[in-house]
Amino acid sequence: MFKPTAVYIGLRYTLSRAQPNHLVSFISALAVTGMVLGVALLIVVVSVMNGFERELRERILNLVPHVVLINSRIDSDWRSGFTDLEDLEVVQEITPYAELQGLIYARGKTQPLRLLGFSKGQVPAGFASMLAEQSLGLPKSGEVLLSKTLLERLKVSLGQSVRLVFPGTQSGKTRVQRLTVSGVFATHTELDQVLAIGQLEQVAQIAGFESGIGGFRVQLDDPFKAREVGYQLLEKLPYGYGFRDWFQTHGNLYQAIQLSRNMVGLLIFMIVAIAAFNVVSMLMMSVIDKRRDIAVLQTLGLSGRSIVQVFLVQGGVIGALGIATGVLLGVVGCLWVGELIGWVEQLSGRVFLDTAVYPIDYVPVDLRAGDVLVIAAVAALLNGMATVYPAIRASRVAPATELRY
């Protein structure tokens, strides 16, 4: 237990405005500032990385199929074979689709294109929600929906026609299709770089799929079990089917987010550790500056244990002020970082998060109370460890040596 006398003296040493040694005051301010910045930055960085991970799960993986079932010779009576698969507990939905990859040409400009075709009655939930939010529906025959990014790059507007160029099949003939732009959408993900949406029947006809579809998109309750469930689905399907999961298409993105979170978190954590070492320097200089005061206190009856407590209180108060202020600034920073990035983009005229490089075009933030508590606890632990050695050194001051003259 800390004695009241030790607590009082420790608080007085910490909060007193009269600091004859300006170097000690400067190092004290540096220690507090380092702790504040370290804790605040660590909270913001971890929350942003949590946000990227959340957006990968809830937005990107809501648009990207968890499992794609493919068969080059799909039977025209494919609907009867998928009734049992839809009843599986791990499967959320199975939707037929057709896909083509090629080029889109308009007004002398060419861009890579990925054209997805869906049936009006069987649109994947992720796309259906996205289109409903933007008051869009599936295009009719002869029409196409373009992403906002493609529309801006091609410099076309609604109602204008574009040419879609696709590589030839076994005949080797290149296919060209003219479609009218009937709507524009934005997923705010990397898909906007190449994505267009058309009608399933038309896309399948252009691609030459005899069955009218190109494959099946499967969404699962747990996307991280995609590979395991993929093999289970193959066991229930006839010979000739294969599958592709999201780990093959976006697994590197998930790994990159996890690696960035760990590495950046470690680097920011080092700032907190350096701030703790600043506390050591501050307390050591405080011990040197107050060694005569310590000697006088010892001659008045203050024990060595109480001297240790005095400097533990001083270091603890500095750490508590720095950690509390850092937590407050970190939480406020998480609430405002998105608006701040948007304001800087408008002011500078530059886009910091371009989907050509990043998976999404905005800064996501997922502030978790557990992360804040862990960061504060680790910072407090480092700060407590930093105060032990200076406090012990203070208790070993020899009164006779200090008061000799």
CORURZI-V236703 format. One record per backbone hydrogen bond with DSSP energy under -0.5 kcal/mol. CO is the residue of the C=O (numbers start at 1). NH is the residue of the N-H. E is the energy in kcal/mol with one decimal. If there is no record, write none. Layout:
co->CO nh->NH e->E
co->CO nh->NH e->E
This chain:
co->3 nh->7 e->-2.3
co->4 nh->8 e->-2.7
co->5 nh->9 e->-2.4
co->6 nh->10 e->-2.4
co->7 nh->11 e->-2.5
co->8 nh->12 e->-2.3
co->9 nh->13 e->-2.6
co->10 nh->14 e->-1.7
co->11 nh->15 e->-3.1
co->12 nh->16 e->-1.5
co->17 nh->19 e->-1.2
co->18 nh->20 e->-0.6
co->20 nh->22 e->-0.8
co->21 nh->25 e->-1.6
co->22 nh->26 e->-2.4
co->23 nh->27 e->-2.4
co->24 nh->28 e->-2.3
co->25 nh->29 e->-2.4
co->26 nh->30 e->-2.3
co->27 nh->31 e->-2.4
co->28 nh->32 e->-2.3
co->29 nh->33 e->-2.6
co->30 nh->34 e->-2.5
co->31 nh->35 e->-2.0
co->32 nh->36 e->-2.5
co->33 nh->37 e->-2.8
co->34 nh->38 e->-2.4
co->35 nh->39 e->-2.4
co->36 nh->40 e->-2.5
co->37 nh->41 e->-2.8
co->38 nh->42 e->-2.2
co->39 nh->43 e->-2.1
co->40 nh->44 e->-2.3
co->41 nh->45 e->-2.9
co->42 nh->46 e->-2.3
co->43 nh->47 e->-2.1
co->44 nh->48 e->-2.4
co->45 nh->49 e->-2.5
co->46 nh->50 e->-2.3
co->47 nh->51 e->-2.0
co->47 nh->366 e->-2.1
co->48 nh->52 e->-2.2
co->49 nh->53 e->-2.1
co->50 nh->54 e->-2.5
co->51 nh->55 e->-2.7
co->52 nh->56 e->-2.0
co->53 nh->57 e->-1.7
co->54 nh->58 e->-3.2
co->55 nh->59 e->-2.1
co->55 nh->60 e->-2.4
co->56 nh->61 e->-2.4
co->59 nh->63 e->-0.8
co->60 nh->63 e->-1.2
co->60 nh->64 e->-2.7
co->66 nh->246 e->-1.7
co->67 nh->218 e->-3.1
co->68 nh->70 e->-0.5
co->68 nh->244 e->-1.9
co->69 nh->216 e->-2.0
co->70 nh->242 e->-2.4
co->71 nh->74 e->-0.8
co->75 nh->78 e->-0.8
co->77 nh->80 e->-0.6
co->78 nh->81 e->-0.7
co->78 nh->82 e->-0.5
co->79 nh->82 e->-1.0
co->80 nh->83 e->-0.6
co->82 nh->86 e->-1.5
co->83 nh->87 e->-0.7
co->84 nh->87 e->-0.6
co->85 nh->88 e->-1.4
co->88 nh->91 e->-0.9
co->90 nh->92 e->-0.5
co->90 nh->221 e->-2.3
co->93 nh->219 e->-2.4
co->95 nh->217 e->-3.2
co->97 nh->214 e->-3.0
co->97 nh->215 e->-1.4
co->98 nh->117 e->-3.0
co->100 nh->115 e->-2.9
co->101 nh->167 e->-0.6
co->102 nh->113 e->-2.5
co->103 nh->165 e->-3.1
co->104 nh->111 e->-2.2
co->105 nh->163 e->-2.7
co->106 nh->109 e->-2.1
co->109 nh->106 e->-2.3
co->111 nh->104 e->-2.7
co->113 nh->102 e->-2.1
co->114 nh->116 e->-0.6
co->114 nh->196 e->-2.0
co->115 nh->100 e->-2.2
co->116 nh->198 e->-3.3
co->117 nh->98 e->-1.5
co->118 nh->200 e->-2.2
co->119 nh->122 e->-1.2
co->122 nh->119 e->-0.6
co->124 nh->128 e->-3.0
co->125 nh->129 e->-2.6
co->126 nh->130 e->-1.9
co->127 nh->131 e->-2.9
co->128 nh->132 e->-2.2
co->129 nh->133 e->-2.2
co->130 nh->134 e->-1.1
co->131 nh->136 e->-3.0
co->132 nh->135 e->-1.4
co->140 nh->143 e->-2.0
co->142 nh->180 e->-2.3
co->144 nh->182 e->-2.2
co->144 nh->183 e->-0.8
co->145 nh->197 e->-2.3
co->146 nh->185 e->-1.8
co->147 nh->151 e->-2.3
co->148 nh->152 e->-2.3
co->149 nh->153 e->-2.0
co->150 nh->154 e->-2.4
co->151 nh->155 e->-0.9
co->151 nh->156 e->-1.5
co->157 nh->160 e->-1.7
co->160 nh->181 e->-2.9
co->162 nh->179 e->-2.4
co->163 nh->105 e->-3.2
co->163 nh->165 e->-0.5
co->164 nh->177 e->-2.6
co->165 nh->103 e->-2.9
co->166 nh->175 e->-2.2
co->169 nh->172 e->-1.4
co->175 nh->166 e->-2.9
co->177 nh->164 e->-3.5
co->177 nh->179 e->-0.6
co->179 nh->162 e->-2.9
co->180 nh->144 e->-2.2
co->180 nh->182 e->-0.7
co->181 nh->159 e->-3.1
co->183 nh->146 e->-2.1
co->185 nh->148 e->-2.3
co->188 nh->361 e->-1.3
co->189 nh->192 e->-1.6
co->190 nh->193 e->-1.5
co->191 nh->194 e->-1.5
co->191 nh->195 e->-1.9
co->192 nh->150 e->-0.5
co->194 nh->114 e->-3.1
co->195 nh->147 e->-1.3
co->196 nh->116 e->-2.7
co->197 nh->145 e->-2.9
co->198 nh->118 e->-1.7
co->199 nh->203 e->-2.6
co->200 nh->204 e->-2.7
co->201 nh->205 e->-1.9
co->202 nh->206 e->-2.5
co->203 nh->207 e->-2.3
co->204 nh->208 e->-1.2
co->204 nh->209 e->-2.4
co->208 nh->210 e->-0.6
co->209 nh->212 e->-0.9
co->215 nh->97 e->-2.0
co->216 nh->69 e->-2.5
co->216 nh->218 e->-0.5
co->217 nh->95 e->-2.4
co->218 nh->66 e->-1.0
co->218 nh->67 e->-1.9
co->219 nh->92 e->-3.0
co->219 nh->93 e->-1.4
co->221 nh->223 e->-0.5
co->222 nh->225 e->-1.9
co->223 nh->226 e->-1.4
co->225 nh->229 e->-2.7
co->226 nh->230 e->-2.4
co->227 nh->231 e->-1.8
co->228 nh->232 e->-1.5
co->229 nh->233 e->-2.5
co->230 nh->234 e->-1.9
co->231 nh->235 e->-1.4
co->232 nh->236 e->-0.7
co->233 nh->236 e->-1.0
co->234 nh->237 e->-1.0
co->238 nh->241 e->-1.0
co->242 nh->70 e->-2.8
co->244 nh->68 e->-2.8
co->245 nh->248 e->-1.2
co->245 nh->249 e->-0.7
co->246 nh->250 e->-3.6
co->246 nh->251 e->-0.5
co->247 nh->251 e->-0.9
co->250 nh->254 e->-1.7
co->251 nh->255 e->-2.4
co->252 nh->256 e->-2.3
co->253 nh->257 e->-2.2
co->254 nh->258 e->-2.2
co->255 nh->259 e->-2.6
co->256 nh->260 e->-2.7
co->257 nh->261 e->-2.3
co->258 nh->262 e->-2.2
co->259 nh->263 e->-2.8
co->260 nh->264 e->-2.6
co->261 nh->265 e->-1.9
co->262 nh->266 e->-2.0
co->263 nh->267 e->-2.3
co->264 nh->268 e->-2.5
co->265 nh->269 e->-2.2
co->266 nh->270 e->-1.5
co->267 nh->271 e->-0.8
co->268 nh->271 e->-0.7
co->268 nh->272 e->-1.3
co->269 nh->273 e->-2.1
co->270 nh->274 e->-2.6
co->271 nh->275 e->-2.3
co->272 nh->276 e->-1.8
co->273 nh->277 e->-1.8
co->274 nh->278 e->-1.8
co->275 nh->279 e->-1.4
co->276 nh->280 e->-1.5
co->277 nh->281 e->-2.3
co->278 nh->282 e->-2.7
co->279 nh->283 e->-2.6
co->280 nh->284 e->-2.5
co->281 nh->285 e->-2.3
co->282 nh->286 e->-2.1
co->283 nh->287 e->-2.6
co->284 nh->288 e->-2.2
co->285 nh->289 e->-2.6
co->286 nh->290 e->-2.0
co->288 nh->291 e->-0.8
co->290 nh->294 e->-2.6
co->291 nh->295 e->-2.1
co->292 nh->296 e->-2.3
co->293 nh->297 e->-2.5
co->294 nh->298 e->-2.2
co->295 nh->299 e->-2.1
co->296 nh->300 e->-1.4
co->297 nh->302 e->-2.6
co->298 nh->301 e->-1.4
co->303 nh->307 e->-1.9
co->304 nh->308 e->-2.1
co->305 nh->309 e->-2.0
co->306 nh->310 e->-2.1
co->307 nh->311 e->-1.7
co->308 nh->312 e->-1.9
co->309 nh->313 e->-2.5
co->310 nh->314 e->-1.9
co->311 nh->315 e->-2.4
co->312 nh->316 e->-2.5
co->313 nh->317 e->-2.7
co->314 nh->318 e->-2.0
co->315 nh->319 e->-2.4
co->316 nh->320 e->-2.9
co->317 nh->321 e->-2.6
co->318 nh->322 e->-2.3
co->319 nh->323 e->-3.0
co->320 nh->324 e->-2.7
co->321 nh->325 e->-2.3
co->322 nh->326 e->-2.3
co->323 nh->327 e->-2.8
co->324 nh->328 e->-2.2
co->325 nh->329 e->-2.7
co->326 nh->330 e->-2.6
co->327 nh->331 e->-2.5
co->328 nh->332 e->-2.3
co->329 nh->333 e->-2.7
co->330 nh->334 e->-2.0
co->331 nh->335 e->-1.6
co->332 nh->336 e->-1.3
co->333 nh->337 e->-1.7
co->336 nh->340 e->-2.6
co->337 nh->341 e->-2.5
co->338 nh->342 e->-2.1
co->339 nh->343 e->-2.4
co->340 nh->344 e->-2.4
co->341 nh->345 e->-2.3
co->342 nh->346 e->-2.1
co->343 nh->347 e->-2.3
co->344 nh->348 e->-2.7
co->345 nh->349 e->-2.0
co->345 nh->350 e->-0.6
co->350 nh->352 e->-0.7
co->352 nh->354 e->-0.7
co->354 nh->357 e->-2.2
co->354 nh->358 e->-3.2
co->359 nh->190 e->-1.5
co->362 nh->364 e->-0.8
co->366 nh->368 e->-0.5
co->368 nh->372 e->-1.8
co->369 nh->373 e->-2.4
co->370 nh->374 e->-2.3
co->371 nh->375 e->-2.6
co->372 nh->376 e->-2.5
co->373 nh->377 e->-2.6
co->374 nh->378 e->-2.7
co->375 nh->379 e->-2.4
co->376 nh->380 e->-2.3
co->377 nh->381 e->-2.3
co->378 nh->382 e->-2.6
co->379 nh->383 e->-2.4
co->380 nh->384 e->-2.6
co->381 nh->385 e->-2.4
co->382 nh->386 e->-1.9
co->383 nh->387 e->-1.1
co->384 nh->388 e->-0.6
co->385 nh->388 e->-0.7
co->385 nh->389 e->-0.6
co->386 nh->390 e->-0.6
co->387 nh->391 e->-1.7
co->388 nh->392 e->-2.2
co->389 nh->393 e->-2.4
co->390 nh->394 e->-1.9
co->391 nh->395 e->-1.6
co->392 nh->396 e->-0.7
co->393 nh->396 e->-0.7
co->394 nh->397 e->-1.4
co->397 nh->399 e->-0.7
co->398 nh->402 e->-1.9
co->399 nh->403 e->-2.4
co->401 nh->404 e->-0.6
